[in-house]
Every structure is written in C-alpha cells, then in structure tokens.
Amino acid sequence: MTTKLITPPQYEPVTLTQAKLQCRVEPAVTDDDALIALLISTARQRAEHELMRSLMRQTWEVALDDWGDGIELAYPPVLAIDSVKYIDTAGTEQTLAANQYSLDRDREPGWLVPAYGVTWPAVLDTPNAVRVRYRAGYSDDASEATQQAAVPAAIRHWILIQVASLYAHREQIVAGVSIAELPTRFVAGLLDRYRIYSLR
C-alpha cells in the first residue's frame, strides 16, 4: 500500500502576520517575509509528519493491490472521497459508484469499506489495482480563514513556536551562545492529543 500527496494545501495554518508577531518582527518590515513564509510551511509539514495528520485541506491517493476487508486512509481527518478506481479482471480501469462504498469519518485513520450488502468487485492481479483519491484536513471550506480556524489552537501555537525558534536560530549549531529552551515536554505536549497511531 502506498499513500502519496496529490494536491498540497493551498493555505497554511497560521498567517504571515501571526508568525511575524511571534518572531517579534514589525509588520511594516518585509525584508524577511519570504523566509518566514518558508518557515511556516516547514513547521506545518513537520507538525503533519509528527501527527500523521492533515491540517489544511489537501488531496491524497492510496494505491493497493487488492481491496482487503477495508482500506485505511492515512493523514486524517478525511473530508470526502473524490474517486475510487480499480482495474477489472479484463484490465480496464473502472470507477466505483459512490453508492458502492462507505466512509467511516469517525475512525482515525479513516476507513473505507463496501456499502451495506455490497461486495468489492474482482480486480486484476497486478500491483496498485485499486486507487482511492480523497481530501483530508480539518475543514473542507474554501476560505483560508475558516480552514485556519478549524485547526486546533494547540497545533497552531506549536507551529508558531517552531517558526520563531527557526527564525531566531538559523544555523544548526550556534557556537559560543547559551540557548535556553522551553521545557521539551511542554512544547511536544502541545501535539500529543492530536497524534495518529496507524493500525498497521
């Protein structure tokens, strides 16, 4: 089974203005805006990796050789299924009708199963015969502000802390400087309740 990102998020969980405030950079000073924007994206990707979760709306595709009892959909929350495609025994790609499957949104990771009374169709014995494309994130709304507001405050706060830390210390090693950091348990703990642990 392989899961790959098809469409990355259009927006970030925190704004440039919020990040500059955290970094103690005056709003009118724009010299480092590109750098701070890059740090926001980096911190968001790190949070998603740590949590195994999608924060802002994005599209994923899982490919597998056969249906199995159900299909695990990584990087929840799963918002919607865009398509379920498979290669039939004649070698032709087919699209499964939406009434033939059911999405368990409450389970994390998400879980796709046949609809009640439905049996998965037979597939060709070939790698990646089944492909499920789906949207994930905390909100399916097109609005940047709505998507940002849907991300839990603790996760957004963690991202802001990471951005400010990376902005203040741009090298991996800072020679001759004593750096005090927030207690690791506090910063890491901001993410703990949102971590996903795969069933596999």
Legacy VTK file of the C-alpha trace (Angstrom):
# vtk DataFile Version 3.0
C-alpha trace
ASCII
DATASET POLYDATA
POINTS 200 float
0.000 0.000 0.000
1.308 3.419 -0.976
-0.102 6.798 0.032
1.068 9.891 -1.813
0.196 13.564 -1.741
-1.596 14.669 -4.916
-2.501 18.293 -4.151
-0.724 20.125 -1.307
-2.533 22.647 0.895
-3.339 25.996 -0.675
-3.010 27.776 2.683
-1.016 27.463 5.903
-2.478 27.078 9.428
-1.004 30.398 10.589
-0.713 33.687 8.757
2.438 35.605 7.959
1.198 38.378 10.275
0.789 35.943 13.173
4.227 34.456 12.555
5.888 37.889 12.408
4.267 38.789 15.710
5.644 35.574 17.231
9.087 36.358 15.768
8.905 39.942 17.112
9.194 41.388 13.611
7.376 44.649 12.986
4.523 44.275 10.449
5.966 47.068 8.289
9.341 45.299 7.999
9.095 42.986 4.996
12.749 42.029 4.425
12.325 38.526 5.852
8.758 37.818 4.734
9.836 35.128 2.235
11.971 33.415 4.860
9.210 33.474 7.466
6.709 32.108 4.935
9.131 29.253 4.209
9.499 28.561 7.934
5.709 28.432 8.325
5.457 25.809 5.589
8.368 23.861 7.082
6.836 23.873 10.562
3.429 22.823 9.205
4.982 19.905 7.326
6.871 18.887 10.453
3.652 19.002 12.503
1.848 16.870 9.922
4.707 14.366 9.980
4.722 14.244 13.779
0.956 13.852 13.962
0.404 11.714 10.831
-2.483 14.106 10.223
-3.550 16.624 7.555
-4.024 20.135 8.900
-5.186 22.190 5.934
-7.280 20.786 3.073
-5.198 18.611 0.734
-5.674 15.647 -1.593
-4.153 12.199 -1.092
-4.214 8.954 -3.054
-3.754 5.469 -1.664
-2.848 2.646 -4.067
-3.024 -1.026 -3.179
-3.070 -4.387 -4.913
-6.485 -5.530 -3.676
-9.405 -4.330 -1.591
-8.935 -6.349 1.579
-11.610 -6.020 4.265
-11.336 -2.243 4.118
-8.940 0.487 3.090
-7.068 2.589 5.619
-6.951 6.260 4.654
-3.894 7.880 6.186
-3.444 11.507 7.235
-6.937 12.221 8.611
-9.330 13.865 9.210
-10.792 12.504 5.956
-13.204 15.039 4.472
-14.515 13.277 1.370
-13.781 10.595 -1.191
-13.070 12.062 -4.638
-12.824 8.761 -6.530
-12.410 5.023 -6.123
-10.880 3.408 -9.211
-9.846 -0.164 -9.905
-8.573 -2.331 -12.748
-11.095 -5.047 -13.511
-10.172 -8.605 -14.468
-10.197 -7.617 -18.156
-7.510 -4.989 -17.483
-9.811 -1.977 -17.857
-9.865 0.844 -15.324
-13.281 1.323 -13.741
-14.678 3.913 -11.356
-16.685 2.558 -8.451
-20.020 4.343 -7.950
-20.292 6.349 -4.735
-23.205 4.215 -3.503
-20.952 1.135 -3.526
-18.727 2.209 -0.628
-18.983 3.808 2.779
-16.550 6.149 4.541
-16.005 5.910 8.279
-15.015 9.506 9.111
-15.006 8.945 12.854
-12.184 6.438 12.737
-8.659 7.800 12.592
-7.006 6.847 10.303
-10.072 6.914 8.059
-11.574 3.668 6.851
-13.287 2.881 3.528
-15.495 -0.213 3.397
-18.082 -1.636 0.996
-21.588 -0.241 1.414
-24.027 -2.456 3.281
-24.806 -5.545 1.212
-22.105 -4.747 -1.370
-19.089 -6.923 -2.215
-15.935 -5.389 -3.632
-15.604 -6.144 -7.379
-12.887 -8.519 -8.560
-9.660 -6.852 -9.644
-6.795 -7.818 -11.906
-3.846 -9.475 -10.170
-1.491 -6.544 -10.725
0.271 -4.011 -8.498
-1.798 -0.981 -7.487
-5.022 -2.328 -8.963
-7.061 -0.149 -6.582
-6.669 3.608 -6.156
-8.626 5.808 -3.738
-8.297 9.568 -4.005
-9.585 11.606 -1.078
-9.485 15.020 0.570
-8.248 15.432 4.118
-7.810 18.256 6.619
-9.723 19.937 9.403
-12.076 21.838 7.072
-13.334 21.392 3.510
-14.299 25.066 3.307
-12.617 27.053 0.522
-11.957 30.002 2.842
-8.423 30.428 4.187
-9.680 31.872 7.475
-12.176 29.047 8.007
-9.547 26.387 7.325
-7.113 28.064 9.724
-9.707 28.438 12.471
-10.559 24.718 12.215
-7.005 23.669 13.133
-6.768 23.208 16.928
-5.184 26.169 18.693
-2.511 23.993 20.342
-1.236 22.845 16.941
-1.175 26.404 15.598
0.681 27.520 18.729
3.246 24.726 18.251
3.812 25.876 14.663
4.334 29.479 15.785
6.878 28.380 18.401
8.785 26.388 15.787
8.765 29.297 13.334
10.089 31.733 15.938
12.782 29.280 17.057
13.945 28.636 13.495
13.881 32.345 12.722
15.969 33.237 15.765
18.485 30.406 15.263
19.110 29.902 11.564
22.053 27.538 11.857
22.046 24.045 13.273
24.893 24.868 15.650
25.329 28.243 17.344
28.872 28.466 18.704
29.551 30.338 21.929
25.924 31.110 22.689
23.900 29.765 25.577
20.386 28.966 24.388
17.572 28.407 26.849
14.578 26.496 25.537
11.084 25.880 26.766
10.719 22.552 28.564
10.584 19.855 25.883
7.587 18.212 27.491
5.561 21.404 27.219
6.269 22.113 23.548
5.943 18.486 22.420
2.899 18.105 24.630
1.008 20.643 22.554
0.720 17.960 19.861
0.164 14.874 21.984
-3.624 14.659 21.988
-3.750 15.012 18.185
-1.265 12.258 17.261
-2.445 9.439 14.989
-1.233 5.912 15.531
-1.773 3.687 12.497
-3.458 0.328 12.928
-0.846 -1.245 10.637
LINES 1 201
200 0 1 2 3 4 5 6 7 8 9 10 11 12 13 14 15 16 17 18 19 20 21 22 23 24 25 26 27 28 29 30 31 32 33 34 35 36 37 38 39 40 41 42 43 44 45 46 47 48 49 50 51 52 53 54 55 56 57 58 59 60 61 62 63 64 65 66 67 68 69 70 71 72 73 74 75 76 77 78 79 80 81 82 83 84 85 86 87 88 89 90 91 92 93 94 95 96 97 98 99 100 101 102 103 104 105 106 107 108 109 110 111 112 113 114 115 116 117 118 119 120 121 122 123 124 125 126 127 128 129 130 131 132 133 134 135 136 137 138 139 140 141 142 143 144 145 146 147 148 149 150 151 152 153 154 155 156 157 158 159 160 161 162 163 164 165 166 167 168 169 170 171 172 173 174 175 176 177 178 179 180 181 182 183 184 185 186 187 188 189 190 191 192 193 194 195 196 197 198 199
